[in-house]
Amino acid sequence: MSEYKPQFYPGSSLIAQNRRKYLDLKYQLRRLRSISDEDIVRLLGHRAPGEAYKTVHPPLEEMGEPDCPIRKLVEPTPGAKAGDRIRYVQFTDSVYFAPLHPVIRCWVYHNRWRGVDPGSLSGRTPLEGRERDIELISKDLLETELFDPARSAVRGASVHGHALRLDENGLMFDMQRRYKYDPEKGEVVYVKDQTGKPLDKPIYVGKPLPEEELKKITTIFRADYISLRDDSELMEFVQRLHWLRTMAGANPELVKGV
Amino acid sequence: MPRFPDKIDLYDDRGKLIDTKVPLDAVSPLINPAIKKIISIIKRAVAVDLRGLERSLATGAVGGRGCIIRGRELKLDIVRNAPAIADKIEKLVRVKPGDDTEVKILRGGENLLVMVPSLRLEAGVEYTTAFTVVAAALCHVLIETFNISMWDYDMVHAAVWGRYPQSVDPMGACVSQLLAVPQQNEGMGYALRNIPAAHIAMITKRNAMNAAALAAILEQTAMYEMGDAIGPFERYQLLGLAYQGLNANNMVYDLVKENGKSGTLGDVVRSTVKRAVADKVIRPLKKLPSGYVLYTTDDLSLWNAYAAAGLLAGTMVTCGAARAMQHVTSVLVYFNDLIEREAGLPGVDFGRAEGTGIEMSFFSHSIYGGGNPCVFHGNHIVTRHSKGFVIPCVAAAVALDAGTVYYSPERLSGVVGEVLSEVPELREPLKYVGDAASKIKGEV
């Protein structure tokens, strides 16, 4: 017990185990589908496929950097090196057993990728960063088990719908109708980009997972499935943190060996 | 006899050792001579924009944006006469020969840096003395040097003092001080917290370690004025200053070095916990059924200092990798979330740094308006809640930005940052505070 080993997250429930798994870089995310680089670019809608990246400043090598030891220690991402604009990808996750949800997304992003700026809101998770970095991360996010075509969605604007009932094909409501179910292929297909602009060619993002499968990989506690209160270890942990925060605020010297 | 049992090793911004086994007391704002000097300079230093003054009088554009008084223009050769103006200001401001008055001409006469003598500040109760004395002196000097008609005195006043006293602050003035007017402070003791991150990044010439150090010195000194560094909280705040701001035990530098090439924010979290375990700051308390080990501490103040150093290192690794300042809020939130879940102990400032990050993220990502991290400071309505542990990270993030924002620190800070970067103690606080602590370590 004396040697420290990374542990990521407490809890003994399946949900806690899933959270722990996705946070651990040693866990190789299962790649469930393949989406071309060109389709990723079209789905994001920031530039046309093949178009040069627009820049917000010259490449770092050309502009030169201030004499700062930290800049020498920290390797810039490819997008930062090139001076790319800051761009985004935004996801929403259904409350019905989506693989991820906003806060867990941010934890996963910060554990798996460098130079990322995610934020969690009630039903959406924007991820900002340098343009080419965002494209690479989006590919991982869309192709792996972190994404389910029916219960997760890429939505840059008019995001909400994550808490509404699912349609007859198990898809989340989207007021912009960016995607639909193709019964012939059994896949979800995007017909608009993340901001709702029509695409010239549709983008297929794969088959939705059966609900039983989703229940095995989800990170969402639900009162009608596995409740947070069912995980007594996690409950103890959360209550402990609140208690320690409160005690430390009253007097840091009170927190001794507890 | 030191008041605190802690000893620290001090390092500079490049990870070079300054001295070992320095008592924590030696970096206290109450004792450290360099910190005292920094605070004194901040109270006494005034920047004068002579080029701006000349332009303003020549065009009649006085009193802030949108105010131009046609027909009242004054064409004066101010920049060319900078040496004479500087000389006369010095004579008016100086109290007695040999006092600490100083007037420097910068950028070929475009700017002046005036250090008002301490005697003037000691004779009053408000730090605004420096501003008022220099502004008034400049008016007199201009009138005398250019033989200005009595009927144009009002234009001189408006160009020098800006819209004040019609406005609360000297809006559009050519004289400026780092500190805002007292009416703009959120509460008692907030003066040193009312300095935007843009100024701090520019004063330290975008050196992230020094930017964080200067911000930490200002924030933690303010804690003494606010009543937040007394009793058990004094050591808590001081350890924070030492480990997060002053690179004690080279912790910030080491954590960045370890994770700078390929590490993520999560990696910095784990490196921080690993170091806390290795240094016996935290220890296992019990194993939970899943195998998760809960950690505990006998010294929460020291654990907080370690976490605060990790938070700054995490900022440097994340904002440094993206060379972008906006990521800092995400770091403030998720570093704390992750470290709490990694160790089972409270995050930085027992939750207040995380809370501040949440607010700041809304106001720096165009969700509720606001602005980029340059405009935030410890007196800001959404970033005042953490007691000194957030603004050092914001200042470092601003310093590391390669040019991703429309309102850049150069644009926002202007003459003040540029002029005050001429003061070595402000530009390189790590070195000066470390050296001063080393010199007095036997005396505290």
Contacts between the chains, C-beta under 8 A, distances in Angstrom:
chain1	res1	chain2	res2	distance
A	1	B	284	4.6
A	1	B	287	6.0
A	1	B	293	5.9
A	2	B	283	7.9
A	2	B	284	6.6
A	4	B	273	6.5
A	4	B	274	5.2
A	4	B	277	4.2
A	4	B	278	7.6
A	6	B	270	4.8
A	6	B	342	7.2
A	7	B	291	7.9
A	7	B	292	5.4
A	7	B	293	6.5
A	7	B	342	6.4
A	8	B	341	6.8
A	8	B	342	6.8
A	9	B	292	7.7
A	9	B	341	5.2
A	10	B	288	6.0
A	10	B	290	6.4
A	10	B	292	4.1
A	10	B	294	7.8
A	10	B	341	6.9
A	10	B	344	7.0
A	11	B	290	6.1
A	11	B	292	7.4
A	12	B	288	7.5
A	12	B	289	5.0
A	12	B	290	4.2
A	16	B	290	7.0
A	17	B	290	7.8
A	23	B	266	7.1
A	25	B	264	7.8
A	25	B	266	7.7
A	56	B	403	6.3
A	56	B	404	5.4
A	57	B	402	5.5
A	57	B	403	3.5
A	57	B	404	7.1
A	60	B	323	6.9
A	60	B	402	6.2
A	63	B	402	7.2
A	63	B	403	7.6
A	65	B	402	7.2
A	66	B	205	6.2
A	66	B	206	4.0
A	66	B	207	6.9
A	66	B	399	7.8
A	67	B	205	7.5
A	67	B	207	6.9
A	68	B	206	6.0
A	68	B	207	4.7
A	68	B	208	5.4
A	68	B	209	7.5
A	68	B	399	6.7
A	68	B	400	7.3
A	69	B	13	5.5
A	69	B	14	4.7
A	69	B	15	7.3
A	69	B	207	7.4
A	69	B	208	7.9
A	69	B	209	6.3
A	69	B	253	7.6
A	70	B	207	8.0
A	70	B	208	4.1
A	70	B	209	6.2
A	70	B	256	6.0
A	70	B	260	7.8
A	70	B	316	4.9
A	70	B	320	5.7
A	70	B	396	7.5
A	70	B	400	6.6
A	71	B	208	7.4
A	71	B	320	6.6
A	71	B	323	8.0
A	71	B	400	6.8
A	73	B	253	7.9
A	73	B	256	5.1
A	73	B	257	5.3
A	73	B	260	3.8
A	73	B	261	7.9
A	73	B	316	7.9
A	73	B	320	7.6
A	74	B	256	6.5
A	74	B	260	4.2
A	74	B	261	7.9
A	74	B	316	6.3
A	74	B	317	5.9
A	74	B	320	3.2
A	74	B	321	5.8
A	74	B	400	7.9
A	75	B	260	6.4
A	75	B	261	4.9
A	75	B	262	7.1
A	75	B	321	6.8
A	76	B	320	7.4
A	76	B	321	6.1
A	76	B	322	7.5
A	76	B	323	5.2
A	76	B	402	7.9
A	77	B	321	5.2
A	77	B	322	6.0
A	79	B	322	7.6
A	80	B	321	6.7
A	80	B	322	5.2
A	80	B	323	4.1
A	80	B	324	7.0
A	80	B	402	6.7
A	83	B	402	7.2
A	83	B	403	7.7
A	86	B	324	6.4
A	86	B	326	7.0
A	86	B	404	5.6
A	103	B	337	7.4
A	106	B	330	7.1
A	106	B	333	7.5
A	106	B	334	5.3
A	106	B	337	7.8
A	107	B	266	7.8
A	107	B	334	6.2
A	107	B	337	6.4
A	107	B	338	6.2
A	110	B	264	6.1
A	110	B	265	4.2
A	110	B	266	5.4
A	110	B	318	7.7
A	110	B	330	7.4
A	110	B	334	4.9
A	110	B	335	7.9
A	110	B	338	6.8
A	111	B	264	5.8
A	111	B	265	7.5
A	111	B	266	3.5
A	111	B	267	8.0
A	111	B	338	7.5
A	112	B	264	6.7
A	112	B	266	7.7
A	113	B	264	6.4
A	114	B	262	7.3
A	114	B	263	7.3
A	114	B	264	5.4
A	114	B	317	7.6
A	114	B	318	7.3
A	114	B	321	4.4
A	114	B	322	7.9
A	115	B	318	6.2
A	115	B	321	3.5
A	115	B	322	3.5
A	115	B	324	7.5
A	115	B	327	7.1
A	116	B	265	8.0
A	116	B	318	7.3
A	116	B	322	7.6
A	116	B	327	7.3
A	116	B	330	7.4
A	117	B	318	7.9
A	117	B	322	7.1
A	117	B	324	7.3
A	117	B	326	5.8
A	117	B	327	4.1
A	117	B	329	7.9
A	117	B	330	4.8
A	118	B	330	5.8
A	118	B	334	7.7
A	119	B	329	7.5
A	119	B	330	6.0
A	119	B	333	7.7
A	119	B	361	5.3
A	119	B	365	6.4
A	126	B	365	7.7
A	128	B	326	6.9
A	128	B	327	8.0
A	128	B	365	7.6
A	129	B	322	6.1
A	129	B	324	7.9
A	129	B	327	8.0
A	130	B	322	6.0
A	130	B	324	7.3
A	133	B	322	7.6
A	233	B	288	4.9
A	233	B	289	5.5
A	233	B	290	5.9
A	233	B	292	7.2
A	236	B	288	7.6
A	237	B	288	7.5
A	237	B	292	7.8
A	237	B	294	7.5
A	237	B	344	6.4
A	240	B	294	7.4
A	240	B	344	6.6
A	241	B	340	5.7
A	241	B	344	7.2
A	241	B	346	6.6
A	244	B	345	6.5
A	244	B	346	4.9
A	244	B	350	7.3
A	245	B	346	4.7
A	245	B	350	4.5
A	245	B	351	4.5
A	246	B	350	7.9
A	248	B	300	5.4
A	248	B	304	7.7
A	248	B	346	5.5
A	248	B	350	3.9
A	249	B	350	5.3
A	249	B	351	7.8
A	251	B	232	5.2
A	252	B	232	5.7
A	252	B	233	7.1
A	252	B	236	5.0
A	252	B	300	4.4
A	252	B	301	4.9
A	252	B	304	7.1
A	252	B	350	7.8
A	253	B	232	4.6
A	253	B	300	7.4
A	253	B	301	7.7
A	255	B	297	6.8
A	255	B	300	4.0
A	255	B	346	7.9
A	256	B	297	7.7
A	256	B	298	5.0
A	256	B	299	7.9
A	256	B	300	7.7
A	257	B	285	7.6
A	257	B	296	5.5
A	257	B	297	7.8
A	257	B	298	5.6
A	258	B	285	7.9
A	258	B	296	6.2
